[in-house]
Amino acid sequence: MDPILPPDAELAHEALEEGRLSRGFVADVSAAVDNGDDEAARALAAPLHPADIADLFGLLSEDRRAPLARALGELLDAEVIAELDDYVREDVLAALSMGEVAVVLTQLDTDDAVAIIEDLEADEQAEVLQALAPADRADIEAALNYPEESAGRLMQRELVAVPENVTVGEVIERVRATIDPATDFWEIFVVDDRQHPIGTMRLSWLLTTPPEFSVGDVMQREQTLIPVDMDQEEVALQFQKYALISAAVVDGGGKLVGVITVDDIVHIIQEEAGEDALKLSGAGDGDINEPVFETYKTRSRWLIANLGTGLISASIIYAFEPTIEKLVVLAALSPIVASVGGNAGTQTMAVTVRALATNQLTDTNTRRTIWREIRVAMLNGGTIATLMGVGTAVLFGNPVLGAVIAMAALFNILVAGLAGVLVPVTLDRFGADPAVASSVFVTMTTDSMGFLGFLGLATLVGVASLT
């Protein structure tokens, strides 16, 4: 039996198919925008959740986003703006005045406001900041002074902090009197006279503890503190490792300056995981809303780099031209050896990059990890080499050729296992992002060694022995 939904929820439910906006619904909104029927577009979008309205903007073509933004009026609130894709947000904000953008920012937590304003041009930033209240402007300017993708950019300044000598009842009264009801928080931070965090109290404790108890008697003194300049990826690892709901952010002097909550971290974990996967392929941001020319510039760099490494492999093949001319079958079989090695190297590289990103691979266990991958490569190499050797011997009726390709495959898979670990680790040690350049170097190594190993062994054995 289908659930009974309230009228607005029922309309929103009809617009969705398996949790996504239906093609028919998006077409109806597009038609309303094209016809200049703002009332119809607004009526269609009104029942939607803010996240679904944000999705709607992403599904529309670029030229329809600004008209829809103007048509929605008050429906285009801070919650919708915060959910928009970065590139889509640019199109939407272009339909608003800087004064209207400033109003939106005042409705957002500091971290969300900073995420929006940092994407504006310098003159637009200045105009928006000037339109903000002094307190809001000071908070945002302070956050913008921290490095990008740091805890300082990620944190919220809206938090609850109390001294340890007050009672639970006084804390409740203070929260009711001073905290904006729209502020979400899960923990109360306990600070000393210098505003240094000395403990925490969860809301569940606050609500279940008798009001006459002192905060100092019931608070938890152990807590995880996040330095304001910590990279957001490291912050995410801290949340994952210690199962945090929220964490205090402190400056260089140990003073409480903000809080990071788990809802922000979920976004960061998803963003970082996707970012590493895209970097491995050289696809850049991988955002389908990214301008075409920006995508072209990002991808073409790595395609040109691959072209360069491909020339190295081609030069190796050319060096063995006399051998290939005498036995053409070598030209057909050598790409197989290179391809198998490339796949093995990619597997090892993906595991290594992930281990580096999650701090599982450090100076302490690098040697153990290399030895582990060598053993895996030996097992995989033995299996694949046997299959390739037997298959080649049977297919071409040539056991010697089968033995040569088997040895070459074993050699290349061993090289691939080493390269898959050593290349990312080396790049990481020199401060480079292993997710960005590893694939180019690993592919170059496995292709070159695959061709060199197979054609070199064939030359050493001699064409006469192979025919």
TAMO-V56967 format. One record per residue. N is the residue number from 1. RES is the residue in three letters. SS is DSSP state (@ for helix, = for strand, . for the rest). PSI is psi as a letter, one per 30 degrees, with the letter a starting at -180 (999 if undefined). D_CENTER is the distance of its C-alpha to the mean C-alpha in whole Angstrom. Layout:
# TAMO-V56967
N/RES/SS/PSI/D_CENTER
N/RES/SS/PSI/D_CENTER
This chain:
# TAMO-V56967
1/MET/./k/39
2/ASP/./k/37
3/PRO/./k/36
4/ILE/./j/38
5/LEU/./k/36
6/PRO/./l/37
7/PRO/@/e/37
8/ASP/@/e/34
9/ALA/@/e/32
10/GLU/@/e/34
11/LEU/@/e/34
12/ALA/@/e/30
13/HIS/@/e/30
14/GLU/@/f/32
15/ALA/@/f/29
16/LEU/=/k/27
17/GLU/=/j/27
18/GLU/./h/25
19/GLY/./g/23
20/ARG/=/l/22
21/LEU/=/k/24
22/SER/./l/27
23/ARG/@/e/28
24/GLY/@/e/31
25/PHE/@/e/30
26/VAL/@/e/28
27/ALA/@/e/31
28/ASP/@/e/33
29/VAL/@/e/31
30/SER/@/e/31
31/ALA/@/e/35
32/ALA/@/e/35
33/VAL/@/e/33
34/ASP/@/e/35
35/ASN/./f/39
36/GLY/./g/38
37/ASP/./i/38
38/ASP/@/e/36
39/GLU/@/e/38
40/ALA/@/e/37
41/ALA/@/e/33
42/ARG/@/e/33
43/ALA/@/e/35
44/LEU/@/e/33
45/ALA/@/f/30
46/ALA/@/e/31
47/PRO/./f/31
48/LEU/./l/27
49/HIS/./k/25
50/PRO/@/e/23
51/ALA/@/e/19
52/ASP/@/e/21
53/ILE/@/e/23
54/ALA/@/e/20
55/ASP/@/e/19
56/LEU/@/e/22
57/PHE/@/e/22
58/GLY/@/f/19
59/LEU/@/f/21
60/LEU/./l/24
61/SER/./l/25
62/GLU/@/e/24
63/ASP/@/f/28
64/ARG/@/f/28
65/ARG/@/e/26
66/ALA/@/e/28
67/PRO/@/e/31
68/LEU/@/e/29
69/ALA/@/e/28
70/ARG/@/e/32
71/ALA/@/e/33
72/LEU/@/f/31
73/GLY/@/b/32
74/GLU/@/f/32
75/LEU/@/f/29
76/LEU/./i/27
77/ASP/./a/26
78/ALA/@/e/24
79/GLU/@/e/22
80/VAL/@/e/21
81/ILE/@/e/20
82/ALA/@/f/17
83/GLU/@/f/16
84/LEU/./k/16
85/ASP/./k/14
86/ASP/@/e/14
87/TYR/@/e/16
88/VAL/@/e/18
89/ARG/@/e/19
90/GLU/@/e/20
91/ASP/@/e/23
92/VAL/@/e/23
93/LEU/@/f/24
94/ALA/./f/26
95/ALA/./f/29
96/LEU/./l/29
97/SER/./l/31
98/MET/@/f/30
99/GLY/@/e/32
100/GLU/@/e/30
101/VAL/@/e/27
102/ALA/@/e/28
103/VAL/@/e/29
104/VAL/@/e/26
105/LEU/@/e/25
106/THR/@/f/27
107/GLN/./f/26
108/LEU/./l/23
109/ASP/./l/22
110/THR/@/e/21
111/ASP/@/e/17
112/ASP/@/e/17
113/ALA/@/e/20
114/VAL/@/e/19
115/ALA/@/e/15
116/ILE/@/e/18
117/ILE/@/f/21
118/GLU/./f/19
119/ASP/./f/18
120/LEU/./l/22
121/GLU/./l/24
122/ALA/@/e/26
123/ASP/@/e/29
124/GLU/@/e/28
125/GLN/@/e/26
126/ALA/@/e/29
127/GLU/@/e/31
128/VAL/@/e/29
129/LEU/@/e/29
130/GLN/@/f/33
131/ALA/@/f/33
132/LEU/./l/31
133/ALA/./l/33
134/PRO/@/e/34
135/ALA/@/e/32
136/ASP/@/e/29
137/ARG/@/e/29
138/ALA/@/e/29
139/ASP/@/e/26
140/ILE/@/e/24
141/GLU/@/e/26
142/ALA/@/e/25
143/ALA/@/e/21
144/LEU/@/f/21
145/ASN/./f/23
146/TYR/./l/20
147/PRO/./l/18
148/GLU/./k/14
149/GLU/./h/11
150/SER/=/l/14
151/ALA/@/e/16
152/GLY/@/e/18
153/ARG/@/e/16
154/LEU/@/f/15
155/MET/./l/18
156/GLN/=/k/20
157/ARG/./f/24
158/GLU/./j/26
159/LEU/./l/27
160/VAL/./k/30
161/ALA/=/k/32
162/VAL/=/l/35
163/PRO/=/l/38
164/GLU/./f/39
165/ASN/./g/42
166/VAL/./l/42
167/THR/=/l/43
168/VAL/@/e/40
169/GLY/@/e/43
170/GLU/@/e/42
171/VAL/@/e/38
172/ILE/@/e/38
173/GLU/@/e/41
174/ARG/@/e/39
175/VAL/@/e/36
176/ARG/@/e/38
177/ALA/@/f/39
178/THR/@/f/36
179/ILE/./k/33
180/ASP/./k/32
181/PRO/./f/32
182/ALA/./f/29
183/THR/./k/27
184/ASP/./k/25
185/PHE/./l/25
186/TRP/./f/25
187/GLU/=/l/27
188/ILE/=/k/30
189/PHE/=/k/30
190/VAL/=/k/33
191/VAL/=/l/34
192/ASP/./a/37
193/ASP/./f/39
194/ARG/./g/37
195/GLN/./g/34
196/HIS/=/k/32
197/PRO/=/k/30
198/ILE/=/f/33
199/GLY/=/l/31
200/THR/=/l/30
201/MET/=/k/31
202/ARG/=/l/30
203/LEU/@/e/31
204/SER/@/e/32
205/TRP/@/e/35
206/LEU/@/e/36
207/LEU/@/f/37
208/THR/@/f/39
209/THR/./k/40
210/PRO/./k/44
211/PRO/./f/44
212/GLU/./f/46
213/PHE/./k/44
214/SER/=/k/43
215/VAL/@/e/39
216/GLY/@/f/40
217/ASP/@/f/41
218/VAL/@/f/38
219/MET/./l/35
220/GLN/=/k/33
221/ARG/./f/33
222/GLU/./k/30
223/GLN/./l/27
224/THR/./j/23
225/LEU/=/k/23
226/ILE/=/j/20
227/PRO/=/k/21
228/VAL/./f/20
229/ASP/./g/19
230/MET/./k/17
231/ASP/=/k/13
232/GLN/@/f/11
233/GLU/@/e/9
234/GLU/@/e/13
235/VAL/@/e/13
236/ALA/@/e/11
237/LEU/@/e/13
238/GLN/@/e/16
239/PHE/@/e/16
240/GLN/@/e/15
241/LYS/@/e/18
242/TYR/@/g/20
243/ALA/./h/20
244/LEU/./k/20
245/ILE/./e/20
246/SER/=/l/20
247/ALA/=/k/21
248/ALA/=/k/23
249/VAL/=/k/22
250/VAL/=/l/25
251/ASP/./a/26
252/GLY/./f/27
253/GLY/./g/31
254/GLY/./g/29
255/LYS/=/k/30
256/LEU/=/k/28
257/VAL/=/f/26
258/GLY/=/a/23
259/VAL/=/k/21
260/ILE/=/k/18
261/THR/=/l/18
262/VAL/@/f/16
263/ASP/@/e/15
264/ASP/@/e/13
265/ILE/@/e/11
266/VAL/@/e/10
267/HIS/@/e/8
268/ILE/@/e/6
269/ILE/@/e/6
270/GLN/@/e/5
271/GLU/@/e/2
272/GLU/@/e/2
273/ALA/@/e/4
274/GLY/@/e/4
275/GLU/@/e/4
276/ASP/@/e/6
277/ALA/@/e/8
278/LEU/@/e/9
279/LYS/@/e/10
280/LEU/@/e/12
281/SER/@/f/14
282/GLY/./g/14
283/ALA/./g/13
284/GLY/./b/11
285/ASP/./f/9
286/GLY/./g/10
287/ASP/./k/11
288/ILE/./f/15
289/ASN/./f/16
290/GLU/./k/16
291/PRO/./k/19
292/VAL/@/e/21
293/PHE/@/e/22
294/GLU/@/e/19
295/THR/@/e/17
296/TYR/@/e/20
297/LYS/@/e/20
298/THR/@/e/17
299/ARG/@/e/18
300/SER/@/e/21
301/ARG/@/e/21
302/TRP/@/f/20
303/LEU/@/e/22
304/ILE/@/e/25
305/ALA/@/e/24
306/ASN/@/e/24
307/LEU/@/e/27
308/GLY/@/e/28
309/THR/@/e/28
310/GLY/@/e/29
311/LEU/@/e/32
312/ILE/@/e/33
313/SER/@/e/33
314/ALA/@/e/35
315/SER/@/e/37
316/ILE/@/e/38
317/ILE/@/e/39
318/TYR/@/e/41
319/ALA/@/f/43
320/PHE/./g/44
321/GLU/@/e/45
322/PRO/@/e/49
323/THR/@/e/48
324/ILE/@/e/46
325/GLU/@/e/49
326/LYS/@/f/51
327/LEU/./j/49
328/VAL/./f/46
329/VAL/@/f/45
330/LEU/@/e/43
331/ALA/@/e/41
332/ALA/@/e/40
333/LEU/@/f/39
334/SER/@/e/37
335/PRO/@/f/34
336/ILE/@/e/34
337/VAL/@/e/33
338/ALA/@/e/31
339/SER/@/e/29
340/VAL/@/e/29
341/GLY/@/e/28
342/GLY/@/e/25
343/ASN/@/e/24
344/ALA/@/e/25
345/GLY/@/e/23
346/THR/@/e/20
347/GLN/@/e/20
348/THR/@/e/20
349/MET/@/e/18
350/ALA/@/e/15
351/VAL/@/e/16
352/THR/@/e/17
353/VAL/@/e/13
354/ARG/@/e/12
355/ALA/@/e/15
356/LEU/@/e/15
357/ALA/@/e/11
358/THR/./g/13
359/ASN/./g/16
360/GLN/./f/18
361/LEU/./j/19
362/THR/./a/21
363/ASP/./e/24
364/THR/./e/26
365/ASN/./g/25
366/THR/@/e/25
367/ARG/@/e/28
368/ARG/@/e/28
369/THR/@/e/25
370/ILE/@/e/26
371/TRP/@/e/30
372/ARG/@/e/28
373/GLU/@/e/26
374/ILE/@/e/30
375/ARG/@/e/31
376/VAL/@/e/29
377/ALA/@/e/29
378/MET/@/e/33
379/LEU/@/e/33
380/ASN/@/e/31
381/GLY/@/e/33
382/GLY/@/e/36
383/THR/@/e/35
384/ILE/@/e/34
385/ALA/@/e/37
386/THR/@/e/40
387/LEU/@/e/39
388/MET/@/e/38
389/GLY/@/e/42
390/VAL/@/e/44
391/GLY/@/e/42
392/THR/@/e/43
393/ALA/@/e/47
394/VAL/@/e/48
395/LEU/@/e/46
396/PHE/@/g/48
397/GLY/./h/51
398/ASN/./j/50
399/PRO/@/e/49
400/VAL/@/e/49
401/LEU/@/e/46
402/GLY/@/e/45
403/ALA/@/e/45
404/VAL/@/e/43
405/ILE/@/e/40
406/ALA/@/e/40
407/MET/@/e/40
408/ALA/@/e/38
409/ALA/@/e/35
410/LEU/@/e/35
411/PHE/@/e/35
412/ASN/@/e/32
413/ILE/@/e/30
414/LEU/@/e/31
415/VAL/@/e/30
416/ALA/@/e/26
417/GLY/@/e/26
418/LEU/@/e/27
419/ALA/@/e/25
420/GLY/@/f/22
421/VAL/@/e/22
422/LEU/@/e/23
423/VAL/@/e/22
424/PRO/@/e/18
425/VAL/@/e/20
426/THR/@/e/22
427/LEU/@/e/19
428/ASP/@/e/18
429/ARG/@/e/21
430/PHE/./g/22
431/GLY/./g/19
432/ALA/./l/17
433/ASP/./j/14
434/PRO/@/f/14
435/ALA/@/f/12
436/VAL/@/e/13
437/ALA/@/f/17
438/SER/@/e/17
439/SER/@/e/18
440/VAL/@/e/20
441/PHE/@/e/22
442/VAL/@/e/22
443/THR/@/e/23
444/MET/@/e/26
445/THR/@/e/27
446/THR/@/e/28
447/ASP/@/e/29
448/SER/@/e/32
449/MET/@/f/33
450/GLY/@/e/33
451/PHE/@/e/36
452/LEU/@/e/37
453/GLY/@/e/38
454/PHE/@/e/39
455/LEU/@/e/41
456/GLY/@/e/42
457/LEU/@/e/44
458/ALA/@/e/45
459/THR/@/e/47
460/LEU/@/e/48
461/VAL/@/e/49
462/GLY/./k/51
463/VAL/@/e/51
464/ALA/@/e/55
465/SER/@/f/53
466/LEU/@/f/51
467/THR/./999/53
